[in-house]
């Protein structure tokens, strides 16, 4: 009778659904009990809303110039003041969220796609494939990330698209190593051996068994990488290798202000303070979210 009841529950999806709900509830409970993770989620959500609804939120056109009032301080009309060309800084920060967040996400997307492929092949097949791929990753890791990105952009040509591609390539080794270590631990599990015994091919085993059970560390690493990617995009734009004027990207806003000369230090400090705060807040918020995800996805930390 007990076996019949278990079979009926399994057919109805009862225990499985309960277990799924329990895991989801545990994840949400642990994540939202982390105050810093909640704060980071709120900040990133605010930036995302700013990016999506920028035309509705921004009080002015981000490219509209007012040379008579350049470097004018914060006022009721311009809450964050005006920059070296008299443009409204608040509007440029709002529109800059679109460029900076999109560029960071694109770079992480490139790194995650390439790194996951490399990590899966190296970890699952091992042998010479593992040795060759990991030595290539070691070569990339031997260079400081920002310097390697500068070299790649210098070869490809300065542009925001090339900056995103360069940063994506730079972060491939980190993603690949995380995926490889996770795949190595998963490929020896009993359920993987059971799939092999049932005649499943390598592609089916990877897609149905290995990859889904390697996602937790990948999600955490990708989230933490996003913070560094946003910072590196701003750094490349600040060096003139990413977004170019008059694009309202946060890093480009800093370099535009500094190019104005000593005026930025005498009367235009706000032109570098507010874009800098936007960069710092977004990077800090993503790091907090990454820490919260790491705690929520790790069963040992949940206990």
Sine and cosine of phi, psi and omega as CSV:
sin_phi,cos_phi,sin_psi,cos_psi,sin_omega,cos_omega
0.00,0.00,-0.66,0.75,-0.02,-1.00
-0.90,0.44,-0.67,0.74,0.00,-1.00
-0.91,0.43,-0.64,0.77,0.02,-1.00
-0.89,0.46,-0.66,0.75,0.00,-1.00
-0.91,0.41,-0.66,0.76,0.03,-1.00
-0.89,0.46,-0.68,0.73,0.01,-1.00
-0.90,0.44,-0.65,0.76,0.02,-1.00
-0.91,0.42,-0.66,0.75,0.03,-1.00
-0.90,0.44,-0.66,0.75,0.00,-1.00
-0.91,0.42,-0.65,0.76,0.01,-1.00
-0.91,0.41,-0.57,0.82,0.01,-1.00
-0.99,0.17,-0.18,0.98,0.00,-1.00
0.98,0.17,0.30,0.95,-0.08,-1.00
-0.90,0.43,-0.94,0.35,-0.06,-1.00
-0.86,0.50,-0.60,0.80,0.01,-1.00
-0.89,0.46,-0.70,0.71,0.01,-1.00
-0.91,0.42,-0.63,0.78,0.03,-1.00
-0.89,0.45,-0.69,0.72,0.01,-1.00
-0.90,0.44,-0.64,0.77,0.01,-1.00
-0.90,0.43,-0.70,0.72,0.04,-1.00
-0.89,0.45,-0.61,0.79,-0.02,-1.00
-0.91,0.42,-0.69,0.73,0.02,-1.00
-0.90,0.44,-0.66,0.75,0.01,-1.00
-0.91,0.42,-0.67,0.74,0.01,-1.00
-0.91,0.41,-0.64,0.77,0.05,-1.00
-0.88,0.47,-0.68,0.73,0.01,-1.00
-0.88,0.48,-0.75,0.66,-0.03,-1.00
-0.91,0.41,-0.63,0.78,-0.01,-1.00
-0.89,0.46,-0.73,0.68,-0.03,-1.00
-0.93,0.37,-0.67,0.74,-0.05,-1.00
-0.90,0.43,-0.73,0.68,-0.07,-1.00
-0.99,0.17,-0.13,0.99,0.15,-0.99
-0.99,0.15,-0.21,0.98,0.06,-1.00
-1.00,0.03,0.96,-0.30,-0.10,-1.00
-0.90,0.43,-0.59,0.81,0.01,-1.00
-0.92,0.39,-0.61,0.79,0.04,-1.00
-0.91,0.42,-0.63,0.78,0.05,-1.00
-0.91,0.41,-0.67,0.74,0.05,-1.00
-0.88,0.48,-0.71,0.71,0.03,-1.00
-0.88,0.47,-0.65,0.76,0.03,-1.00
-0.89,0.46,-0.65,0.76,0.00,-1.00
-0.91,0.41,-0.67,0.74,-0.02,-1.00
-0.92,0.40,-0.72,0.69,0.00,-1.00
-0.91,0.42,-0.61,0.79,0.06,-1.00
-0.88,0.48,-0.63,0.78,0.04,-1.00
-0.89,0.45,-0.70,0.71,0.02,-1.00
-0.90,0.43,-0.62,0.78,0.02,-1.00
-0.91,0.42,-0.68,0.73,0.05,-1.00
-0.89,0.45,-0.63,0.77,0.07,-1.00
-0.87,0.50,-0.69,0.72,-0.03,-1.00
-0.92,0.40,-0.68,0.74,-0.06,-1.00
-0.94,0.34,-0.69,0.73,-0.10,-1.00
-0.96,-0.27,0.46,0.89,-0.03,-1.00
-0.81,0.59,-0.70,0.71,-0.01,-1.00
-0.88,0.47,-0.45,0.89,-0.02,-1.00
-1.00,0.04,-0.49,0.87,-0.10,-1.00
-1.00,0.01,-0.67,0.74,-0.10,-1.00
-0.88,0.47,0.78,-0.62,-0.04,-1.00
-0.96,0.27,-0.38,0.92,-0.03,-1.00
-0.69,-0.72,0.22,-0.97,0.16,-0.99
-0.93,0.36,0.80,-0.59,-0.05,-1.00
-0.91,0.41,-0.25,0.97,-0.01,-1.00
-0.97,-0.24,-0.04,1.00,-0.03,-1.00
-0.95,0.32,0.83,-0.56,-0.07,-1.00
-0.98,-0.18,0.48,-0.88,0.06,-1.00
-0.56,-0.83,0.99,0.17,-0.15,-0.99
-0.89,0.45,-0.41,0.91,0.01,-1.00
-0.91,0.42,-0.54,0.84,-0.08,-1.00
-0.93,-0.36,0.56,0.83,0.00,-1.00
-0.91,0.42,0.64,-0.77,-0.03,-1.00
0.87,0.49,0.39,0.92,0.08,-1.00
-0.91,0.41,0.64,-0.77,-0.07,-1.00
-0.96,0.27,0.12,-0.99,0.03,-1.00
-0.84,0.54,0.66,-0.75,-0.01,-1.00
-0.52,-0.85,-0.04,-1.00,0.01,-1.00
-0.92,0.40,-0.58,0.81,0.01,-1.00
-0.98,0.22,-0.59,0.81,-0.03,-1.00
-0.80,-0.60,1.00,-0.08,-0.17,-0.99
-0.88,0.47,-0.52,0.85,0.03,-1.00
-0.96,-0.29,0.17,0.99,0.01,-1.00
0.99,0.12,-0.18,-0.98,-0.02,-1.00
-0.82,-0.57,0.44,-0.90,-0.09,-1.00
-1.00,-0.03,-0.30,-0.95,-0.10,-1.00
-0.92,0.40,-0.27,0.96,0.05,-1.00
-0.91,-0.41,0.21,0.98,0.03,-1.00
0.98,0.19,0.23,0.97,0.01,-1.00
-0.99,0.17,0.52,-0.85,-0.03,-1.00
-0.95,0.32,0.87,-0.50,-0.09,-1.00
-0.94,0.34,-0.61,0.79,0.02,-1.00
-0.86,0.51,-0.70,0.71,0.01,-1.00
-0.90,0.44,-0.62,0.78,-0.01,-1.00
-0.95,0.33,-0.57,0.82,0.07,-1.00
-0.91,0.41,-0.66,0.75,0.00,-1.00
-0.90,0.44,-0.75,0.66,0.02,-1.00
-0.93,0.37,-0.50,0.86,0.02,-1.00
-0.90,0.43,-0.43,0.90,0.06,-1.00
-0.87,0.49,-0.58,0.82,0.04,-1.00
-0.87,0.50,-0.76,0.65,-0.10,-0.99
-0.95,0.31,-0.75,0.66,-0.10,-1.00
-0.91,0.41,-0.72,0.69,-0.01,-1.00
-0.93,0.36,-0.65,0.76,0.02,-1.00
-0.90,0.43,-0.68,0.74,0.01,-1.00
-0.90,0.44,-0.68,0.74,0.04,-1.00
-0.90,0.45,-0.70,0.72,0.02,-1.00
-0.90,0.43,-0.64,0.77,0.02,-1.00
-0.90,0.44,-0.68,0.74,0.02,-1.00
-0.89,0.46,-0.68,0.73,0.02,-1.00
-0.92,0.38,-0.59,0.81,0.05,-1.00
-0.88,0.48,-0.68,0.73,0.04,-1.00
-0.89,0.45,-0.73,0.68,-0.02,-1.00
-0.90,0.45,-0.64,0.77,-0.03,-1.00
-0.93,0.37,-0.68,0.74,0.00,-1.00
-0.90,0.44,-0.77,0.64,-0.03,-1.00
-0.94,0.35,-0.68,0.73,-0.03,-1.00
-0.91,0.41,-0.62,0.79,0.04,-1.00
-0.90,0.43,-0.67,0.74,0.03,-1.00
-0.88,0.47,-0.73,0.68,0.00,-1.00
-0.90,0.43,-0.71,0.71,-0.02,-1.00
-0.91,0.42,-0.63,0.78,0.02,-1.00
-0.90,0.43,-0.73,0.68,-0.03,-1.00
-0.90,0.43,-0.71,0.70,-0.04,-1.00
-0.92,0.39,-0.69,0.73,-0.06,-1.00
-0.97,0.24,-0.59,0.81,-0.08,-1.00
-0.98,0.17,-0.70,0.72,-0.08,-1.00
-1.00,-0.01,-0.51,0.86,0.02,-1.00
0.88,0.47,-0.43,-0.90,0.08,-1.00
0.88,0.47,-0.61,-0.79,-0.07,-1.00
-0.92,0.40,-0.53,0.85,0.03,-1.00
-0.89,0.45,-0.68,0.74,0.03,-1.00
-0.89,0.45,-0.72,0.70,-0.04,-1.00
-0.89,0.46,-0.74,0.67,-0.05,-1.00
-0.91,0.42,-0.75,0.66,-0.06,-1.00
-0.91,0.42,-0.67,0.74,-0.02,-1.00
-0.94,0.33,-0.52,0.86,0.07,-1.00
-0.93,0.37,-0.58,0.81,0.09,-1.00
-0.90,0.44,-0.66,0.75,0.05,-1.00
-0.91,0.42,-0.61,0.80,0.05,-1.00
-0.89,0.46,-0.61,0.79,0.03,-1.00
-0.89,0.45,-0.70,0.72,0.03,-1.00
-0.90,0.43,-0.61,0.79,-0.01,-1.00
-0.95,0.31,-0.29,0.96,-0.02,-1.00
-0.94,0.33,-0.31,0.95,-0.02,-1.00
-0.98,-0.21,0.62,-0.79,0.13,-0.99
-0.84,0.54,0.69,-0.73,-0.16,-0.99
-0.86,0.51,-0.72,0.69,-0.06,-1.00
-0.93,0.37,-0.59,0.81,0.03,-1.00
-0.92,0.38,-0.64,0.77,0.05,-1.00
-0.90,0.43,-0.64,0.77,0.05,-1.00
-0.90,0.44,-0.64,0.77,0.03,-1.00
-0.89,0.46,-0.67,0.74,0.01,-1.00
-0.89,0.46,-0.71,0.70,-0.03,-1.00
-0.90,0.44,-0.69,0.72,0.00,-1.00
-0.92,0.40,-0.59,0.81,0.02,-1.00
-0.90,0.44,-0.58,0.82,0.03,-1.00
-0.96,0.29,-0.69,0.72,-0.06,-1.00
-0.98,0.18,-0.46,0.89,-0.05,-1.00
0.93,-0.37,0.65,-0.76,-0.04,-1.00
-0.92,0.40,0.85,-0.53,0.12,-0.99
-0.15,-0.99,0.32,-0.95,-0.01,-1.00
-0.92,0.40,-0.63,0.78,0.00,-1.00
-0.89,0.45,-0.69,0.72,0.02,-1.00
-0.93,0.36,-0.53,0.85,0.06,-1.00
-0.91,0.42,-0.68,0.74,0.04,-1.00
-0.89,0.45,-0.67,0.74,0.02,-1.00
-0.90,0.44,-0.68,0.73,-0.01,-1.00
-0.89,0.45,-0.71,0.71,0.00,-1.00
-0.92,0.40,-0.61,0.80,0.07,-1.00
-0.87,0.49,-0.69,0.72,0.02,-1.00
-0.90,0.43,-0.64,0.77,-0.04,-1.00
-0.88,0.47,-0.57,0.82,-0.08,-1.00
-1.00,-0.04,0.01,1.00,0.03,-1.00
-0.85,0.53,-0.72,0.69,-0.04,-1.00
-0.86,0.52,-0.61,0.79,-0.01,-1.00
-0.90,0.43,-0.72,0.69,0.03,-1.00
-0.90,0.44,-0.69,0.72,-0.05,-1.00
-0.88,0.48,-0.67,0.74,-0.02,-1.00
-0.92,0.40,-0.64,0.76,0.03,-1.00
-0.90,0.43,-0.72,0.70,-0.01,-1.00
-0.91,0.42,-0.68,0.73,-0.01,-1.00
-0.86,0.51,-0.75,0.67,-0.02,-1.00
-0.89,0.45,-0.62,0.79,0.02,-1.00
-0.93,0.36,-0.66,0.76,0.00,-1.00
-0.90,0.43,-0.64,0.77,0.00,-1.00
-0.87,0.49,-0.62,0.78,0.00,-1.00
-0.97,0.26,-0.47,0.88,-0.06,-1.00
-0.99,0.10,-0.57,0.82,-0.16,-0.99
-0.91,0.42,-0.31,0.95,0.00,-1.00
-0.99,-0.10,0.06,1.00,-0.03,-1.00
-0.94,0.34,0.35,-0.94,-0.07,-1.00
-0.89,0.45,-0.61,0.79,-0.05,-1.00
-0.93,0.36,-0.45,0.89,0.08,-1.00
-0.95,0.33,-0.67,0.74,0.05,-1.00
-0.90,0.44,-0.58,0.82,0.03,-1.00
-0.91,0.41,-0.63,0.78,0.05,-1.00
-0.90,0.44,-0.63,0.77,0.05,-1.00
-0.89,0.45,-0.68,0.74,-0.02,-1.00
-0.90,0.44,-0.48,0.88,0.01,-1.00
-0.99,0.12,0.00,1.00,0.08,-1.00
1.00,-0.04,0.26,0.97,0.01,-1.00
-0.94,0.34,0.62,-0.79,0.05,-1.00
-0.98,0.20,0.16,-0.99,-0.03,-1.00
-0.87,0.49,-0.67,0.74,-0.02,-1.00
-0.89,0.46,-0.68,0.73,0.00,-1.00
-0.92,0.40,-0.65,0.76,0.01,-1.00
-0.90,0.44,-0.68,0.73,-0.02,-1.00
-0.90,0.44,-0.72,0.69,-0.09,-1.00
-0.96,0.27,-0.58,0.82,-0.10,-1.00
-0.99,-0.12,-0.43,0.90,-0.08,-1.00
-0.88,-0.47,-0.74,0.67,-0.12,-0.99
-0.98,0.21,-0.81,0.59,-0.09,-1.00
-0.89,0.46,-0.75,0.67,0.00,-1.00
-0.86,0.51,-0.54,0.84,-0.02,-1.00
-1.00,0.04,0.05,1.00,0.08,-1.00
-0.93,-0.36,0.13,0.99,-0.14,-0.99
-0.97,0.24,-0.53,0.85,-0.10,-0.99
-0.85,0.53,-0.82,0.58,0.03,-1.00
-0.91,0.42,-0.50,0.87,0.03,-1.00
-0.91,0.41,-0.67,0.74,0.01,-1.00
-0.89,0.46,-0.69,0.73,0.00,-1.00
-0.90,0.44,-0.73,0.68,-0.02,-1.00
-0.90,0.43,-0.65,0.76,0.02,-1.00
-0.90,0.44,-0.62,0.79,0.01,-1.00
-0.92,0.40,-0.70,0.71,0.02,-1.00
-0.92,0.39,-0.56,0.83,0.03,-1.00
-0.92,0.40,-0.52,0.85,0.01,-1.00
-0.86,0.51,-0.63,0.77,0.00,-1.00
-0.88,0.48,-0.73,0.69,0.01,-1.00
-0.92,0.38,-0.56,0.83,0.00,-1.00
-0.91,0.42,-0.68,0.73,0.04,-1.00
-0.87,0.50,-0.67,0.74,0.00,-1.00
-0.91,0.41,-0.66,0.75,-0.02,-1.00
-0.94,0.33,-0.59,0.81,0.08,-1.00
-0.87,0.49,-0.70,0.72,0.04,-1.00
-0.90,0.45,-0.62,0.78,0.00,-1.00
-0.91,0.42,-0.70,0.71,0.02,-1.00
-0.91,0.42,-0.63,0.78,0.05,-1.00
-0.91,0.40,-0.61,0.80,0.04,-1.00
-0.89,0.46,-0.56,0.83,0.02,-1.00
-0.99,0.11,-0.01,1.00,0.01,-1.00
0.99,0.10,0.29,0.96,-0.05,-1.00
-0.95,-0.31,-0.02,1.00,-0.02,-1.00
-0.89,-0.47,-0.85,-0.53,0.04,-1.00
-0.90,0.44,0.64,-0.77,-0.04,-1.00
-0.93,-0.38,0.39,-0.92,0.04,-1.00
-0.87,0.50,0.58,-0.81,0.10,0.99
-1.00,-0.10,0.44,0.90,-0.05,-1.00
-0.86,0.50,0.77,-0.64,-0.03,-1.00
-0.99,0.14,0.83,0.56,0.08,-1.00
-1.00,0.01,0.58,-0.82,-0.15,-0.99
-0.85,0.52,-0.71,0.70,0.01,-1.00
-0.92,0.40,-0.64,0.77,0.03,-1.00
-0.91,0.41,-0.54,0.84,0.05,-1.00
-0.89,0.45,-0.60,0.80,0.02,-1.00
-0.92,0.39,-0.73,0.68,-0.03,-1.00
-0.93,0.38,-0.56,0.83,0.06,-1.00
-0.88,0.47,-0.65,0.76,0.00,-1.00
-0.93,0.38,-0.66,0.75,-0.02,-1.00
-0.93,0.37,-0.52,0.86,0.01,-1.00
-0.93,0.38,-0.27,0.96,0.00,-1.00
-0.95,0.30,-0.16,0.99,0.03,-1.00
1.00,-0.07,-0.40,-0.92,-0.10,-1.00
-0.92,0.38,-0.24,0.97,-0.01,-1.00
-0.87,0.50,-0.50,0.87,-0.02,-1.00
-0.91,0.40,-0.50,0.87,0.01,-1.00
-1.00,0.07,-0.46,0.89,-0.05,-1.00
-0.99,0.14,-0.71,0.71,-0.07,-1.00
-0.67,-0.74,-0.03,1.00,-0.08,-1.00
-0.85,-0.52,0.56,0.83,0.00,-1.00
-0.86,0.51,-0.54,0.84,-0.02,-1.00
-0.90,0.44,-0.37,0.93,-0.01,-1.00
-0.94,0.33,-0.34,0.94,0.06,-1.00
-0.94,-0.33,-0.37,0.93,-0.04,-1.00
-0.94,0.33,-0.75,0.67,-0.12,-0.99
-0.95,0.32,-0.68,0.73,0.13,-0.99
-0.89,0.46,-0.59,0.81,0.05,-1.00
-0.90,0.43,-0.64,0.77,0.05,-1.00
-0.90,0.43,-0.64,0.77,0.02,-1.00
-0.88,0.47,-0.68,0.73,0.03,-1.00
-0.90,0.44,-0.74,0.68,-0.04,-1.00
-0.89,0.45,-0.68,0.73,-0.01,-1.00
-0.90,0.43,-0.69,0.73,-0.02,-1.00
-0.91,0.40,-0.67,0.74,0.02,-1.00
-0.91,0.42,-0.70,0.71,0.00,-1.00
-0.89,0.45,-0.68,0.74,-0.02,-1.00
-0.90,0.44,-0.68,0.73,0.01,-1.00
-0.91,0.41,-0.62,0.78,0.06,-1.00
-0.89,0.45,-0.65,0.76,0.04,-1.00
-0.89,0.46,-0.67,0.74,0.03,-1.00
-0.90,0.44,-0.67,0.75,0.03,-1.00
-0.87,0.49,-0.67,0.74,0.05,-1.00
-0.90,0.44,-0.64,0.76,0.03,-1.00
-0.91,0.41,-0.65,0.76,0.05,-1.00
-0.91,0.42,-0.64,0.77,0.01,-1.00
-0.88,0.48,-0.68,0.73,0.02,-1.00
-0.92,0.38,-0.65,0.76,-0.09,-1.00
-0.96,0.27,-0.49,0.87,-0.04,-1.00
-1.00,-0.03,-0.18,0.98,-0.01,-1.00
-0.99,-0.14,0.92,-0.39,-0.02,-1.00
-0.86,0.51,-0.55,0.83,-0.01,-1.00
-0.91,0.42,-0.64,0.77,0.02,-1.00
-0.95,0.33,-0.56,0.83,0.03,-1.00
-0.88,0.47,-0.63,0.78,0.00,-1.00
-0.94,0.34,0.00,0.00,0.00,0.00
